[in-house]
């Protein structure tokens, strides 16, 4: 193999290695395989099945051992150097091309958690509570970082990291300060879970699961292919290419480079981890834990064939540790570690959480927040509303307890009047069932359950409609829709296409027709959605929920008939290109937008607080909020809904479902759903109403526009007092009476999208604040303050 120029940069990037937490994810450098470059290319691995986990290397066709009597946990390589962290994390040893060892770090109490090596620096994260990052090569030229980092990664003269308590962007530093500043600036609006650095670019997964790449793009190395949230489980960034592993099958996909498809050299091969060389990639195969390398650079600088399997011994898929494993243990772990510890399976990147920070929204009620010159008075006014709501709720709760004890209702000695008590007859029920099984498949059974066991009417906010659903024939509904013509198609729901129809008696309806197909899993899911909607809507009657008129079930045809919503979906009014002009929609007024958000909140509040059992919608989004002829908003599409826990302290494990951009990150990561998952979705809808932007939209940068979450875009601006900059320009600046209302709605929204469910408000709190906002729009004398309004137009 010919030698590589020492001026060429390479950053080895793979799974995060954590000595303390035993967590694997994206964006670190140290793993059990390393590549170093410069004078020559050296590929090393930590050998499995030996009394000591020694390092074995390959160079120019030769295999040799390094420190055969010492165990190592992780290794990383860079320019003319590779380093190893000893088992336990107390020592860092590095070797030059002549294999002369040098110990750079030793501390029995402050251990190394993560190691990264770039072209000009060697840095690591320690478990100390103070200075968290240590750098050794070019240390004097690097910025002294006294903050704690979640992960770090190095490239050409710079290192980037995600702060442990940061929710916005990354921090970059190093000798190449200009490039570091540029890349740091390009990540400003993204909340990152991790970061990985290549030659002159960086990539990472944001809080919504999308892979974002920024930096130089001379070879297309930041042109991320289309992908699903949290699709990738590992990255390897070279000087001008990027590779990633797909979580579903551990197959590799690469982009960038000097031409050709870098992925073609490893098609169909599953890998445990991957690392990058200058213009090639190496990976540890799942099949036999061997190391293979491929790519144009490898072929050009090696006499070995494509996909050459290096003659190294079996390599560990992860470090052998003595501590407990959070996400399971590898099969054959005891054999691979030769009885010394276990190999922990990597945890899913979607399970990472971003802790609260000083930039995070303040607690929902009664807590002081940092004041800025432009927003201090309105911010205090907004939080005063939260405090008022909280105080009233606390007082009401105390009164309820006294009444409960005095009357004996708490002890079962008093009879509650049927006008407010749900009537449940028939078979005995033991409370909500938390099974993941689908509802019963036959609608006739569901109808009997709905009319017998789930019949409920609530006085007050419920609608007056108590009509039982009608059963239609397929011929009736085909006639109503002109045989389901495309001209009558108005949308799509959880299990089929929605058509506008007109019944023989003149009623206008919306008819959702399930897609017919073979009895596949997909069809079974749609059948479950049909049964779910029928079960829920047949017992739910509220003026802010779409009313079910009837159903049809003939052979494989499954249809639901709803009251027709003349003004369509909120999504279309906000994002349809036809509604760009101010005069195109009644929604282009702040009062109307706040009123619609209040309508939707009231509908969800009914599901959470007054339905028996309570219901979690699981798919709150603007396309599921419909507007009737009077512009009253109603929540629709219950195909994904579940009977929820009785209280916020209870959780229901279930596979995450919903729509990208609206899914609660806590729900997606933990597969545990609560009512606060709907609160998150509503918070995104509130931000849509404020900004006019989609839940996931393309940023307007010079690199073609990367997908960005509306939450990532909006929350920092609202917190920093720059709400006016992100408001929907189609509506215009708020009037004097509207400004405080818009600000109150904005602060309500950022509390709804808090990353931790326990920090989000209840639907009752949200309704109270939006009711207050509507009152402010009306110019009521109950205004929080008549002082100067801070929201101004640009």
N, C-alpha and C positions, 0 to 999 in steps of 0.2 A: 504494500500500500504506500503511495506517495505521501509525503508529509503535507500538512496544511499550513498556510501562512499564519504566523503568529498574530497578524493584525486583524484576523477575522474574528467576529464575535459569535459566541454561541451561548444560549441560556438553556439549561436543562430544566424543564418544568414538568412536573408530574403530580401525583397525588400528594396532598398535604400530609406531612408526617408529624405526629404529635406524641412525644414520649410520655407526657403526663396524662393526657386525656384519651390516648389511643383512638383518635378520630382521624379518618381519612376523608379527603374531599378534594376540591379543585384548588390549584393555585400555589402549591409550594414547590420546593426543588428536591428535597431529600426523600429518597425512597430506597428500595433494595437493589436498584439498578442505576448505574451512572455512566455518562459519556463525557470524556475530557478530550480536548483538541489542542491544536497549536503545533508543537514540534512533531507530534504524531497523534493518531487517534487511539484512545484506550477505552475499552468497554469493560466495566466491572460489575460484579454482583455479589450478594451475600449468600454463601453456600448453605443449603438446607441439609438436615439429617446428620449433622456433625456435633460432637460434644461442644465445640465452640463455633459460633457463627462467624467464620472468617471471611475475608474478602478474597475473591479470585478474579483475575483480570485477563483480558485478551488484548494483544497488541501485535500487529504485523504477523498474524498467524500463530503466535506463541501464547501459551497459557501459563500463568504463574500465580502463586499464592502470595498474599500480603498479610503479615502478622498472623500466622496460622494458629497461634495459641491464645488469641484475644477475640472476644465476641463483640460484634458491632450491631447496632440497631438500624442505622441508615447511612447512606452514602450519597454524595453529590459531586459533580465534576464541572470544571470550567476551563479557562485558558491555562494550559500547562500545569494543571493541578487537579487532584481529586482528594476529597476529604471524607472521613468517617466519624460518626458519633458513636462512642462506645456504649455498650449496653448499660442502661441506667441513665444516660445523658450527662454524666459528670465530666467527660473529656471529649475534646475535638482534636483529631490527628489528621494532618494533611501530608501529601507526598508530591514532590516535583517530578518532572519527566525522568530523572535519574533514580526515582523511587527512594529518595532520601526523606525519611519521615521527620516531621516537626510537630510538636504539640502546641497548639494555639490557645487552648483553653482547658482549665481544670478547676472544678469547684464541686465539692461533694454535696453542698447544700443548695446552691443555685444551679439548677439543671437546664440543659438545652432542650427546648421543645421542638424547634424547627430550624433547619439549615438551608441556606440558599447561596449559590455561587454564580456569579456572572463573569463578564470579561475582566473587570477590574476590582471586584470586591467579594469578600466572603463575610456573610452576615448570618446571625442566628437570633432566634427569640428564646429568651430564658423564662423561667417561671418565677422570677423575682417580682415583688410588688412595686418596685421603683422603676429604675431604668430597665426597660423590657427588651430593647434591641442592642445587641453587641455586634460590632463590625471589626474586622481585623486587617484585611488588605486595603490600602489607601484610606486608613481610618481617619487621618487628620483632614482629608479633603471632603469627608462625608458630613452631612448635617447631623448634629447630635440630637437624636430623636429620643426624648424623655417620655413619650407617650406609649401606652400599651397597645400592641398590635394583635389582631386576630390571625393574620398571615402576612408573609412578605415573599417577594420574588425579585430576582435581579436580572438585568439585561446589559446593554452596552453602556457602561458607565453610570448607570442609575439603578435604584432599587425602589419598588413601589410596595405599599402595604395597605391593608384595610385595618383601621383602628378598631380596637375591641369594643369601644362604646360609640362608634361612629355610625350614622345612618345615611350619610350623604357623601359619595365620592370616595377617593383614595388619596393617600399621601405618597408623593414621590420625592426622592432626594438622591444626591450623588454628584460625581464630578461632571457629568453631562447635565448641568442644571437646566439648560434651555429645553432640551428634550423632556426632562423630568417635569418642568413646569407645563409644557404643552400637553403632555399626556394627562397629568393631574387635572388640568383645566377641562379636558374633554370628558372626564368622568364626573364633573361637578354635579350634574343633575341626576345621577344614578346612585341608588342605595345598593351597595355591592356586598355580597356574601363572601367574596374572595377575589383574588387577583393573581394572574400569572403573566410574567414578563418574558418577551423574546428579545430579538436583536434590537429592534427599534419600535416595537409595538407591545401592547398589553391587552389581555383579555380577562374576562371574569364573568361570573353569573350574578345577575342582579336579584333583588328580593322577589321578583315575580318569576324567576326561573329562566330568563332569557340570557343567552350568551352574548356579551357585548365586547367588541374589539375596537381599539382606538390606536392612533399612532400613524407611522409612515405606512404607505400602501403601494410601494413601488411594484410589488409582485402579486398584489391581490391578497395579501396575508390577513387583512382584516375584513374581507368580504365573507362574512359568516353565512353559511347556507341556511335556507329555511329550516326551522326546527320547532319542536314543541317545548313548552316549559320544562325545565329540569331534565332535558333529554340526554345531556352529556354528563359523564361521570368522571372524566379525567382529561387533562390537556397536556400537550407537549408543543412548545413554541421554539422554533429555530430562528435563524437570522432573518429569513424571509418567507417562512411557511408556518402554518398552524395545523396541528392534528388534534383530534378529539376522539374519545371513546363514547359510543352510544351505550347508555345504561341498559337498554333492553336486551342487548346481545353481546356487549363488549367488543363489537366490531369497530374498526377505525375508519375515520373519514378525515381527509386532509384537503387543505386549499392553500393557494399561493405557490411559492417556489418559482423556479426558472422555466417552467413549462411541463406539460404532461400532467397526469393525474397521480399524485403521490399515493393515493389510496389503493391504486390498482395492484401494487406490489404485495398487498396483504389482504386481498379480498377473501372473505369468509373465515378469517382467523380471529379467534377471540383472545383478548389480552387481559391480564390482571393489571398491568401498568404500562405506560409508555414514557420514553424520554427522547429528547431531540438532539441530534447533532447539528452541524452547520447547515447542511442541506439534505439531511437524511433523518430517519427515525428508527429507534430500536424499541422493541416491546418484549415483555415477559408473557409467554403464551399460557393460556389457561389449560391447554391440553396436557402438556408435560413439563410446564414451568421451565422451559428453555428460552434463551434469548435469541431473537432473530432481528436483523437490521435490513432496511430496504430504503429505496429512494435514489434519486439521480446522483446525489453526492456520494453515496455509498458505492454505487456501480462504477462511477468515474474514478474513485480512489481505491478500488479494491479489485483483486482478481477473482473474488468469490462470486458465485452466481447470485441472482436475485433471491431475496428471501433466505439468505444463507443463515443456517442455524449455527451459532458460535459453539465451539467445543467446550463450553463451560459445564460444570456440574449442575445438578438441579438447584435452582435459585429460589430463595424464600419469597413468597408473594407478599409478605409483610413482616415487620419486626416481631421477634419472640419476646413477649412481655409477661411479667408475673402478676400484673393487676387484672381486675375484672374487665370484661369486654362489654361495651354498651350495646353493640349491634350484632352479637353472635360471634361464634368461633368458626374458623375454617375447618372443613373436613380434613382429616389426617394431620391436624395441627400438632398433636403430640409427637407423631413420627417426624414431621418436618423440623420440629424444634428439638428433637432428640431428648424429649423429656424435660427440657428447660423452658417452661412457660408455654404460652399459647399465642396463636396468630389471630388477631381480631379482624373480623370482617369490616370493610369500610362502611361507615354510616352514609345514608342517603344525604346528598347535598341539600335537598329540600327540607331536611329537618333542622338545618341551621337557623338560629334566630338572631335578630339584631337587637341587642339590649338597648334600653332607653338611654338617652343622652340629654345634656342640657339643651340641645336643639329640638328634642321631642316635644310634642304638645304637652302643656301642663295638665295635671289631674283634672277630671271633668268638673268637679265642683269645689269652689271655695279655696283655691290655692293661688298664691301670688305667682306672677310670671314676670320674666324680664321685660322691661319697658323700653321702647324705642321712641325717638323724638316724634315720629309721625303717627304712632299707633297707641301711645300709652293710655290716653283717655278713652278711646273706643274700646281698647282691650279690657280696661277695667270695667267699662259698662257691660261688655259681653260676659265677662266672668261674674259680674253681679247677678246677671240673669241665672247663671248656673247655681250661684249660692242661694238665690231666692227659691229656685225649684227644689234644691236639696233641703233647705230649712222647712219648707212646707211639707215635703215628703216625710221628713223625720217627725214633725209634729203630728201629722196624720197617723203615722205608724204608732206613736205613743198612745194617741187617743184610741186607736183600734184595739190595742192590748188591754187598756182599761175596760173598754166596752166588752171585750171578749170575756174577761174574767168576771165582770159584774153580772153579765147575763147568763153565763154558764155555757155559751155556745161552744167555747173551746173544749169543754169536757163532754160535749154531746148531749147536754140537758135541754137544749132549746131546738125547736124545729125551724128550719129556714123556709121562707115562703117560696113556692115553686116559681114565682116570677123571676127570681134570680138564681135559683138552684138548678143545675142541669138535671134533666130527667134521664136516668139510665135504667132501662128495664131489660128483661130477658136474661140471657146467660150471665153468670157471675164473671166479673172482671177483676184482675189483680193489678190494675194499673197499666201504664204504657209498656208495650212489649218491645224490647231492644234487640230484636233479631234482625239480621241482614237479609232475611228471606223476602222474596217478592210477595205482594198482596195476592190473595187468591185469584185464580185466573178467570173465573166465570163471573160475569157482571151481575147475573141474577143473584148470586150469593152476596155480592157486595151491596146490592140494592136492599136486600133484606136486612143486612147488618146496618146499613145507613139509616133505614127507617125505624129499626128497632133499638139498636144499641147506641147509635150515635146521634139520635135526634136531639137538637138543642136550639133554643131560641133565647137570645139575650135582649133585654129591654135596653133602650138608650141608643147606642151607636149602630146596632144591627139594622138592616133594612127590613121593610115590612113584608118582603116576599118570603112566604113559607111554602111556596108551591113545590110539589114533588116533581122530579124530573120526568119528562115524557119519553116514551120509547117510540122512535121513528123507524120506518122501513128504509132500506137502502134506496128503493125507488123514489120515496118522498124526497130524500136529500139530493139524489141525482137530478131530479126535476127542479129543485130549488136552486141549483148551481149551474144549470144548463149542461148537465153531464160533466161537472167538474172541469169546466173550460178554463183555459189559461187566462182568459179575460177576467175571470172572477177570483183568480189567485191573489191573496192579499198578504201572505206571509208564511212562516213556518213555526211550528211549536216543538215540544219536547219529543213527540213521536210521529209527526207527520206534517202535511201541508194544510194550510188554512185557506178556506175559500169564503167569499161573501155569498150569501144565499137569501132567497125570499120565499118564505113558506106560503102555502095556499091561502092561509088566513091573512096574508099581508105583512106578517112580522119579518123584519130584517134580522138575520142571524149570521154568526160566523161559525163555519163548520170545519172542524179539524178532522182530517181523514188520515188514518194510520197507513203507512206504506205497507203494501202486501208483498211478501217474499216467502221463501222457504223457512222452515222452522229452525232458523239459525239462532245463534246467541244474540245477534243484533235484533232479530225479530222478537225474541223473548224479552229483550230490554224494552222494546217499544210496547209490547203487550203489557208489561209491568207498568210503564208510564201511563197507559190508557186506564188500567185498573186503579192506579194511584189517584189520578185526577178525578175519576168518577167517585171514588170512595170519599175523597176530601170535599169536593165541591158539592156533593149531594147533601152535605150537612153544614156547609158554611154559607151564611147569608149576611152580607155586610155591604154597605153602600160603596166601600172602597175595594171590594173584591169583585172580579168579573163573575157574573151569575151564570150557572149552568142551566140551560133550558132543557136539554135532553140528551139522548144517546141513541146509537144504533149498533147492534152487533149481529151480523149475519155471516155465517161461515167464517171466512178469514177477514171480513171487512169489520173494522172498528172505527166508529166515528163519534165525536162529541160535538154537541150543538150549544153555542154560547149566545148571550145577547150581543148584538153587534155594536162595536165601538166605532162610531162614525169618524172620529178624528185620529184613529190609528195609534201607532206606538210612539212613545216619547222619543225613542231613538231616532226615528225618521225625521222628526221636527228639529232635532239638534244636529244631525249629521248628514241629512239628505242634501245634496247640492242644490236642489230646487229651493231650499229655504235659506239661501245666503242673504238675500235682500231683507231689510228690516221689516218691510210691509208684508212679507210672505207668511208670517205666522203670528197668531195671537200670543205665542210663547215668548215673543221678543219684548217682554216687559218683566222687570224683576219681581214685581208683585205676583204675577201669574206663575213664574217659575217657583217662587217660594211656596205658593199655594199648592202647586202640584206636588212638591216635595212633602208638604204636610199631609196631603191626601194619601200618598203612598205610605208614609210613616204610620198613619192611622190604620191602614189596612194590615200592615205587618204587625202592629201592636195588637190588633184583634187576634191574629194567629198565635202570637206568643202568650198573651195574657188571658184571653177569654174563650178560646177554643178548648174543648175538653175531649181528649188530651190536647195539650198545646202542640202546635205544628211549627216545624222549621221548614221554610220554603226551599232553601239551598240554591236558588238560582235567581236572586234578586239582581236585576239589571234593567237598563233603560228600555230594552226591547220587550220586556215583560211588564212594563207599566203602560197601560192603554188609556186612551182619553175618549170619553163619550161625547155626545152631541153638545153637552154643556161644558166641556173641557174639565170635567171631573175625572181625576185619575183613579184607576183601579188596577190592582195587582192581578196578574194572570199567570197561567201555565204552572200547574202544580204537579207536573209529571215527575219531578225529582224530590218532591216534598216527603218529609218523614214526620212521624209522631215523635215529638221531642221530649227531653227530660223535663221534669216538673219544675226545676229551678236551675239557675245559672251555675250552681255548684256541681250539678250532675252533668255527665258527659255520655255521649253515645258513640262508641267506636263504629266507624263505617268507612268504606272506601270513598275517597274524596270525589265529589261530583260538582259540576257547575260550569262556569264560563271563564276562560282566561281573562285576567284583568279585574275580575270581580270576586274571585275565590279568596276566602280568608287564608292568608299565608300560614297561620297557626293550624287551621283545619287541613290544608294541603300537606303540611309537613308531618302532622301527628295522626292524621286520619281520625280525629275526634271532633265531632260536631256539637255545637251548642247554639243557642239563640243568638249569641254574639257573632256567629258567622253571617247571619242575615244583616246584622248591624254593619258589618264591614262592607257588604255589597251595597247597602243603602248609602253608606258614606261615599263610595265611588260614584253613585248616581248623583249625589249632591254636588260633587266636584264637576261632573259632566254639565249639570245645570249652570254652574258658576262660570265654567271656562268655555263651554261649547266644544270641548275636545273629547275624542273617544277614550275608552278605558285604556287601550293600548294604541299609541299612534307613533308615526315616524317623526323623529327629530329633524330639524332643518339644518343639519350640518353639511359640510362640503363633501362628506364621504358617502353620499347617497341616502343618508337618513337611517339611523338605527332605531329599532323599536324601543319606546320608552313608556313606562307606566305613568298613567295620569297621577297616581299617588306620588310617585317620585318627582314629578314635575310640579305639582301644586303645593304640597305640604311645606317645603322649604320657603316658597314665596310667601305663603300666608303667615308663617311663623316670623319671618323677617320683616313683616309690615309692608310687603309689596303686592298686596292683593289686587290693587288696581291694574297692575301690569298683566295679570293673567285672566281678568274678566273678559267674557265674550263680548267682542267689539260690536256684534250685531245688535246687542241690546242697548248699548250706549251707557254713559256713566249713570250711576244711581241718582235719583232725585234726593233731596234733603231728607225726606221721610223714609226713603228706601235704604240709605247708606248704612245706617246702623243695623237694619234688618239683614242686609247682604253680609255684613261682617259677622253677625251672630250666626248666620247659616254657615259661613266659612269655618268658624271655629267649632261649630257642631260637627262639621264634616271631618275635620282633622282628628277629632277625638274618636269618631266612628272608625277610622282606618288605622288606629293604633295597632301596632304589631302584636300586642298581647291582648287577648280577649277580655281578661279581667279588668283592663284599664278602659275598655269601651263603655259608653253609657248604655242604659236600657232603652228599649223603644219608648217607654213612657216618658223618660227624660228628654228624648229627642222630640217627641210630639209636643211637650211643654215648651221647648225652646223654639220650635218652628211656629207654634201658635203665637208666641211672643213676637216673632219676626213678622208674621202677618199683621199683627196689631200695630207694630211700628210702621209698616207700610201705609196703614190707614191714617197715620198721623195722630194716633190717639194721645190723649193727655197722659196716658200711662207710660210715655216714653221714658227710657232709662235716663236720658240726659238731653238737654237742649244745647249742649256745648258744641264746639267746632267738630265737624265731621272730617275724618281723615281720608276717606276714600275719594280720590279725585281722578279725573281722566288724565291721560298722558298728553 
